[in-house]
Amino acid sequence: MRKEMFGHEIAVLRDTFRRLLRRHAKVNLQKLLEKTHPADLALIYRHFNEDEQKALFSLMETSEQTAEFLGELDESILHDLLVNESPQRIANVIREAGTNDQALILGLLPVELTKSILELMHDEDQEEVEEMMAYPEDSAGSLMYTDVFTMHEETRAGEAIAALQSFEKAEMVFYLYVTDDEGRLAGVISLRDLVTTPADVHLEDIMIKHVFSVRPETDQEEVAKIVSRYNYLAVPVIDVDNKILGIVTVDDVVDVIREEATEDFLQMAGVGKDREILLKSSWDNAKSRLPWLFTSWMGGIAAAMIIGVFDSALESMVALAAFIPVVIGMGGNIGTQSSTIVVRGLATGRVEVGNTFMVIFKEIKVGLILGVFYGLLLGIVAYLRFISGPPLLGVVVGLSICISMLIAATIGTFVPLFLRRMDIDPAIATGPFVTTSIDVLGVLFYFMIATALLPI
Amino acid sequence: MRKEMFGHEIAVLRDTFRRLLRRHAKVNLQKLLEKTHPADLALIYRHFNEDEQKALFSLMETSEQTAEFLGELDESILHDLLVNESPQRIANVIREAGTNDQALILGLLPVELTKSILELMHDEDQEEVEEMMAYPEDSAGSLMYTDVFTMHEETRAGEAIAALQSFEKAEMVFYLYVTDDEGRLAGVISLRDLVTTPADVHLEDIMIKHVFSVRPETDQEEVAKIVSRYNYLAVPVIDVDNKILGIVTVDDVVDVIREEATEDFLQMAGVGKDREILLKSSWDNAKSRLPWLFTSWMGGIAAAMIIGVFDSALESMVALAAFIPVVIGMGGNIGTQSSTIVVRGLATGRVEVGNTFMVIFKEIKVGLILGVFYGLLLGIVAYLRFISGPPLLGVVVGLSICISMLIAATIGTFVPLFLRRMDIDPAIATGPFVTTSIDVLGVLFYFMIATALLPI
């Protein structure tokens, strides 16, 4: 029995593997491999160096467990592990995997290697995998299991149960899908309902006729929304003729939801969308973070130029410089708040493109409330502190804070909504664009207000 | 049959409801209510005003569907909808709900109302609900279904199936849990395995004996991690004597994962953790966003004070002011990158407290790489642009950028790791603390370097 574990126990298991590896205790290692849950093994792999990863993998048998382990592994580790393996060994170990995992694994490898592996597979498997690899990334098609348990609608419940008993890949059966004479999806029956139905009843008499289905090109995020909204265990994927191509199961949907959230987090912080960034080298890590910082850098240069234009104003009142950080900081922060609320609202379906106007209007109101509050607060402090400056300085800073926050809340709300309407992932560009534009606009309005109101 | 839908169709359905409500077409409304999936109805409720919400609710029957609808509703809408209802009506509509939904709903209402409702419930239900309400919020106990399908280990497979047929709440059955003579959890059998086993086999001979279970006080995030790591459909919740109290099912885990991600998003942006912030009034919205902005405001004041100390330096070289935005902006952005990577890594288990040192070391390296790159780039630009200033200004700005980014990456990595070690949710304080401290430290180091290197 493979025991599951987490946290502390994972660390203990990792150390045990390490010790056995150092001692080259092959038999013990194989025993331990057999007892370890594939998901745990995949987790421990993050803590091994490349030599340890390779040594352990060479000891793994070509079993279902090994196939499952590969399916759970982080993509970058998987790539490094397999890229130098022989095509034969890879073909052997992935034979037991589902078609979706096979397609995923082969998609990570160099084209030449993939070709050699495909040639070593059974003709039928080969065709299926190639078909799956043709579906767009992150689509229902690339995610689905193709071994679906279907029965004709005139089958009796008892016959269906007997058929289930001889269905090989039964582990993925949550529902029984029912087809009509043309092989089209006609209904669905839960396993529970099937079990609790008298043996001689026809499936068509107990099946639920309206089945929610998706197309292979449906985005995985849409699939996740459906599964999570209606509490499904699986969703069928159908072709144009209403024939079942496969099912997307809830365990994969759970992964999708986690992964999409992680990608949104990283993208909003301008780190790219590589979920495995922590596994990358410092150089690769720096490389994927460089672009956003460049946007921010350009914004900084633009702000410097704007301030340069106002250098005579600064010369006659250096106290102006002291409030630059707070004007752009308050703007940047409220802008981040607004864009986060909207980006997450779009991802969870709380913001629909239909109610755009109301969302923007509300955020402007919030921006105004908070802007007036902090503008007043800061105006007062500025006034009290810089008594050597003119009394108007407090008014200028307060007004600038208020305007900066109002603009920031508006931009922070508008940008992701606009991107979504343009069919661009709102998480991608929102973070960089919002903070950078507020740096520039905040400084600009601050100095414009200052030169207009102050005697400089 | 209740048809499911999403996106555009939801909007159409909402408009239909609206039209019928205006016409007071009671019969048509009731028909439409019956045909609408509870999850869709809960979604549409977000778009109704309070009068529409109340009018529609008064038409709903005391059915399982209505109970399900309440369970799917946003908490703030649920509260407003029920707070003025009679205890009798509430007791009636929630009778069909699971104990966990009952406890959730009652937990939202005023204590007096809850008491009156509880008194109207059956003694047994009342006791169960009160027990559930005593579990900590966001724990396995508050999330679990208490109607679990269990059988003694000496039961035969055929008998178990017969028992399942008369088990009332069968919709939540994914696994059959097997108990020993003392009623302790002894094993588990999937419904699939049960169906495909000959009728005379004892359950103890086919059950999986190592069952992964949680305690009622286990945090829901831990439960979600287990379910998502091992691809379970449900996890049993057991007491100290190993007896089953309930099960947490995958559909609730899906909701937990979404909700926890949303809370982390909002907290990192300093918006509090109210997932329903979009449903709140602008005032309430502003109120929950005020605290982080106050941190940022204090940071701004501190930065202004620091710059005030260096006003003689500024007077002799106003060009220094121009680069304040870029020094703090680059720091703030790389700090946000680092803290986002770490906070998300902790949430998904990619960062464990065990490998803290390596993570910090790597981020410092990334900070150094990017700091040197952008420091050099900016030094050059600054040098070329401000030829009237001393040539050293470019060096000062470049060096400040580099140091600001290095500090920011370090703080951004260290703070969430430190918070986690202190058992504080790293998402809460990371955002505000990191950006604010970089505003202050960035300005401080910038002016210290300037006064040290420049002839001012």
Chai-1 contact restraints between the chains, C-beta under 6 A:
chainA,res_idxA,chainB,res_idxB,connection_type,confidence,min_distance_angstrom,max_distance_angstrom,comment,restraint_id
A,M1,B,H210,contact,1.0,0.0,6.0,A-B,restraint_1
A,K3,B,H210,contact,1.0,0.0,6.0,A-B,restraint_2
A,E4,B,F212,contact,1.0,0.0,6.0,A-B,restraint_3
A,E4,B,Y230,contact,1.0,0.0,6.0,A-B,restraint_4
A,A11,B,G354,contact,1.0,0.0,6.0,A-B,restraint_5
A,A39,B,R229,contact,1.0,0.0,6.0,A-B,restraint_6
A,A39,B,Y230,contact,1.0,0.0,6.0,A-B,restraint_7
A,I161,B,V195,contact,1.0,0.0,6.0,A-B,restraint_8
A,Q165,B,T196,contact,1.0,0.0,6.0,A-B,restraint_9
A,A170,B,R192,contact,1.0,0.0,6.0,A-B,restraint_10
A,V173,B,R192,contact,1.0,0.0,6.0,A-B,restraint_11
A,L191,B,L191,contact,1.0,0.0,6.0,A-B,restraint_12
A,R192,B,A170,contact,1.0,0.0,6.0,A-B,restraint_13
A,R192,B,V173,contact,1.0,0.0,6.0,A-B,restraint_14
A,V195,B,I161,contact,1.0,0.0,6.0,A-B,restraint_15
A,V195,B,V195,contact,1.0,0.0,6.0,A-B,restraint_16
A,T196,B,Q165,contact,1.0,0.0,6.0,A-B,restraint_17
A,H210,B,M1,contact,1.0,0.0,6.0,A-B,restraint_18
A,H210,B,K3,contact,1.0,0.0,6.0,A-B,restraint_19
A,F212,B,E4,contact,1.0,0.0,6.0,A-B,restraint_20
A,S228,B,V254,contact,1.0,0.0,6.0,A-B,restraint_21
A,R229,B,A39,contact,1.0,0.0,6.0,A-B,restraint_22
A,Y230,B,E4,contact,1.0,0.0,6.0,A-B,restraint_23
A,Y230,B,A39,contact,1.0,0.0,6.0,A-B,restraint_24
A,N231,B,D251,contact,1.0,0.0,6.0,A-B,restraint_25
A,V250,B,V250,contact,1.0,0.0,6.0,A-B,restraint_26
A,D251,B,N231,contact,1.0,0.0,6.0,A-B,restraint_27
A,V254,B,S228,contact,1.0,0.0,6.0,A-B,restraint_28
A,I257,B,I257,contact,1.0,0.0,6.0,A-B,restraint_29
A,I257,B,R258,contact,1.0,0.0,6.0,A-B,restraint_30
A,R258,B,I257,contact,1.0,0.0,6.0,A-B,restraint_31
A,A261,B,A261,contact,1.0,0.0,6.0,A-B,restraint_32
A,T262,B,R344,contact,1.0,0.0,6.0,A-B,restraint_33
A,F265,B,T340,contact,1.0,0.0,6.0,A-B,restraint_34
A,F265,B,R344,contact,1.0,0.0,6.0,A-B,restraint_35
A,A269,B,T336,contact,1.0,0.0,6.0,A-B,restraint_36
A,A269,B,Q337,contact,1.0,0.0,6.0,A-B,restraint_37
A,A269,B,T340,contact,1.0,0.0,6.0,A-B,restraint_38
A,V271,B,Q337,contact,1.0,0.0,6.0,A-B,restraint_39
A,L278,B,G345,contact,1.0,0.0,6.0,A-B,restraint_40
A,L278,B,R350,contact,1.0,0.0,6.0,A-B,restraint_41
A,S282,B,K362,contact,1.0,0.0,6.0,A-B,restraint_42
A,S282,B,K365,contact,1.0,0.0,6.0,A-B,restraint_43
A,S282,B,V366,contact,1.0,0.0,6.0,A-B,restraint_44
A,N285,B,V366,contact,1.0,0.0,6.0,A-B,restraint_45
A,A286,B,V366,contact,1.0,0.0,6.0,A-B,restraint_46
A,A286,B,I369,contact,1.0,0.0,6.0,A-B,restraint_47
A,A286,B,L370,contact,1.0,0.0,6.0,A-B,restraint_48
A,R289,B,Q337,contact,1.0,0.0,6.0,A-B,restraint_49
A,L293,B,N333,contact,1.0,0.0,6.0,A-B,restraint_50
A,S296,B,G329,contact,1.0,0.0,6.0,A-B,restraint_51
A,S296,B,M330,contact,1.0,0.0,6.0,A-B,restraint_52
A,S296,B,N333,contact,1.0,0.0,6.0,A-B,restraint_53
A,W297,B,Y374,contact,1.0,0.0,6.0,A-B,restraint_54
A,G300,B,P325,contact,1.0,0.0,6.0,A-B,restraint_55
A,G300,B,V326,contact,1.0,0.0,6.0,A-B,restraint_56
A,G300,B,G329,contact,1.0,0.0,6.0,A-B,restraint_57
A,A303,B,P325,contact,1.0,0.0,6.0,A-B,restraint_58
A,A304,B,A322,contact,1.0,0.0,6.0,A-B,restraint_59
A,A304,B,F323,contact,1.0,0.0,6.0,A-B,restraint_60
A,I307,B,A321,contact,1.0,0.0,6.0,A-B,restraint_61
A,I307,B,A322,contact,1.0,0.0,6.0,A-B,restraint_62
A,G308,B,A322,contact,1.0,0.0,6.0,A-B,restraint_63
A,D311,B,V318,contact,1.0,0.0,6.0,A-B,restraint_64
A,L314,B,V318,contact,1.0,0.0,6.0,A-B,restraint_65
A,L314,B,A321,contact,1.0,0.0,6.0,A-B,restraint_66
A,E315,B,V318,contact,1.0,0.0,6.0,A-B,restraint_67
A,V318,B,D311,contact,1.0,0.0,6.0,A-B,restraint_68
A,V318,B,L314,contact,1.0,0.0,6.0,A-B,restraint_69
A,V318,B,E315,contact,1.0,0.0,6.0,A-B,restraint_70
A,A321,B,I307,contact,1.0,0.0,6.0,A-B,restraint_71
A,A321,B,L314,contact,1.0,0.0,6.0,A-B,restraint_72
A,A321,B,A321,contact,1.0,0.0,6.0,A-B,restraint_73
A,A322,B,A304,contact,1.0,0.0,6.0,A-B,restraint_74
A,A322,B,I307,contact,1.0,0.0,6.0,A-B,restraint_75
A,A322,B,G308,contact,1.0,0.0,6.0,A-B,restraint_76
A,F323,B,A304,contact,1.0,0.0,6.0,A-B,restraint_77
A,I324,B,I324,contact,1.0,0.0,6.0,A-B,restraint_78
A,P325,B,G300,contact,1.0,0.0,6.0,A-B,restraint_79
A,P325,B,A303,contact,1.0,0.0,6.0,A-B,restraint_80
A,P325,B,I328,contact,1.0,0.0,6.0,A-B,restraint_81
A,P325,B,D439,contact,1.0,0.0,6.0,A-B,restraint_82
A,V326,B,G300,contact,1.0,0.0,6.0,A-B,restraint_83
A,I328,B,P325,contact,1.0,0.0,6.0,A-B,restraint_84
A,G329,B,S296,contact,1.0,0.0,6.0,A-B,restraint_85
A,G329,B,G300,contact,1.0,0.0,6.0,A-B,restraint_86
A,G329,B,D439,contact,1.0,0.0,6.0,A-B,restraint_87
A,N333,B,L293,contact,1.0,0.0,6.0,A-B,restraint_88
A,N333,B,S296,contact,1.0,0.0,6.0,A-B,restraint_89
A,T336,B,A269,contact,1.0,0.0,6.0,A-B,restraint_90
A,Q337,B,A269,contact,1.0,0.0,6.0,A-B,restraint_91
A,Q337,B,V271,contact,1.0,0.0,6.0,A-B,restraint_92
A,Q337,B,R289,contact,1.0,0.0,6.0,A-B,restraint_93
A,T340,B,F265,contact,1.0,0.0,6.0,A-B,restraint_94
A,T340,B,A269,contact,1.0,0.0,6.0,A-B,restraint_95
A,R344,B,T262,contact,1.0,0.0,6.0,A-B,restraint_96
A,R344,B,F265,contact,1.0,0.0,6.0,A-B,restraint_97
A,G345,B,L278,contact,1.0,0.0,6.0,A-B,restraint_98
A,R350,B,L278,contact,1.0,0.0,6.0,A-B,restraint_99
A,G354,B,A11,contact,1.0,0.0,6.0,A-B,restraint_100
A,K362,B,S282,contact,1.0,0.0,6.0,A-B,restraint_101
A,K365,B,S282,contact,1.0,0.0,6.0,A-B,restraint_102
A,V366,B,S282,contact,1.0,0.0,6.0,A-B,restraint_103
A,V366,B,N285,contact,1.0,0.0,6.0,A-B,restraint_104
A,V366,B,A286,contact,1.0,0.0,6.0,A-B,restraint_105
A,I369,B,A286,contact,1.0,0.0,6.0,A-B,restraint_106
A,L370,B,A286,contact,1.0,0.0,6.0,A-B,restraint_107
A,Y374,B,W297,contact,1.0,0.0,6.0,A-B,restraint_108
A,D439,B,P325,contact,1.0,0.0,6.0,A-B,restraint_109
A,D439,B,G329,contact,1.0,0.0,6.0,A-B,restraint_110
